[in-house]
């Protein structure tokens, strides 16, 4: 089981980074099937354009799932007590993401850490950001 050591953490310390391959149309179709989210803005270029978009976009919850994968890379998910993420910009097929986790603050009363999560696109634009609270050893 992965568990963060409270004493080894410091605010602003990056604890994880994950580079994701570019989002593909096939990935969006598979995610739609797995999630049940068949909104055509995610897989029908013509429909997406008719809705004012400049093409299809990735499901926000797909990006959230990637952030969950990042969290699982540095701690056991059973040690997570809260997670909150806000979406800032749309992610388009062909975009690769860089996910990062940085210590935001330490909470000595319950030996937990608030970790800032972020998903950035290839030009550095933030796609999603938020916090996860993790119980430490």
MODA-V168580 format. One record per residue. N is the residue number from 1. RES is the residue in one letter. SS is DSSP state (@ for helix, = for strand, . for the rest). PHI is phi in whole degrees, -180 to 180 (NA if undefined). Layout:
<<N/RES/SS/PHI> <N/RES/SS/PHI>>
This chain:
<<1/X/./NA> <2/X/./-82> <3/X/./-145> <4/X/./-73> <5/X/./-90> <6/X/@/-55> <7/X/@/-68> <8/X/@/-90> <9/X/./-96> <10/X/./-139> <11/X/./-54> <12/X/./75> <13/X/./-79> <14/X/=/-77> <15/X/=/-111> <16/X/=/-160> <17/X/=/-146> <18/X/=/-141> <19/X/=/-100> <20/X/=/-105> <21/X/./-63> <22/X/./-56> <23/X/./-65> <24/X/./-113> <25/X/@/-60> <26/X/@/-60> <27/X/@/-62> <28/X/@/-66> <29/X/@/-66> <30/X/@/-64> <31/X/@/-65> <32/X/@/-58> <33/X/@/-65> <34/X/@/-72> <35/X/@/-95> <36/X/./83> <37/X/./-94> <38/X/./-101> <39/X/./-56> <40/X/@/-66> <41/X/@/-67> <42/X/@/-94> <43/X/./-143> <44/X/./-122> <45/X/@/-56> <46/X/@/-63> <47/X/@/-63> <48/X/@/-58> <49/X/@/-65> <50/X/@/-66> <51/X/./-97> <52/X/./92> <53/X/./-88> <54/X/./-97> <55/X/./149> <56/X/./-68> <57/X/./-132> <58/X/./-73> <59/X/./-64> <60/X/@/-58> <61/X/@/-72> <62/X/@/-66> <63/X/@/-65> <64/X/@/-60> <65/X/@/-62> <66/X/@/-64> <67/X/@/-64> <68/X/@/-63> <69/X/@/-61> <70/X/@/-60> <71/X/@/-59> <72/X/@/-65> <73/X/@/-78> <74/X/@/-123> <75/X/./-156> <76/X/./-71> <77/X/@/-58> <78/X/@/-71> <79/X/@/-93> <80/X/=/-84> <81/X/=/-104> <82/X/=/-162> <83/X/=/-149> <84/X/=/-141> <85/X/=/-132> <86/X/=/-119> <87/X/=/-92> <88/X/./-108> <89/X/./-145> <90/X/./-73> <91/X/./-107> <92/X/./-109> <93/X/./-54> <94/X/./96> <95/X/./-87> <96/X/./-93> <97/X/=/-116> <98/X/=/-116> <99/X/=/-105> <100/X/=/-139> <101/X/=/-132> <102/X/=/-131> <103/X/=/-64> <104/X/=/-94> <105/X/=/-160> <106/X/=/-109> <107/X/=/-118> <108/X/./-67> <109/X/./-61> <110/X/./-127> <111/X/./52> <112/X/=/-121> <113/X/=/-125> <114/X/=/-94> <115/X/=/-110> <116/X/=/-83> <117/X/=/-109> <118/X/=/-149> <119/X/=/-118> <120/X/=/-116> <121/X/./-82> <122/X/./-63> <123/X/./-97> <124/X/./88> <125/X/./-73> <126/X/=/-77> <127/X/=/-94> <128/X/=/-153> <129/X/=/-155> <130/X/=/173> <131/X/=/-126> <132/X/=/-128> <133/X/=/-105> <134/X/=/-126> <135/X/=/-75> <136/X/./-109> <137/X/./-87>>
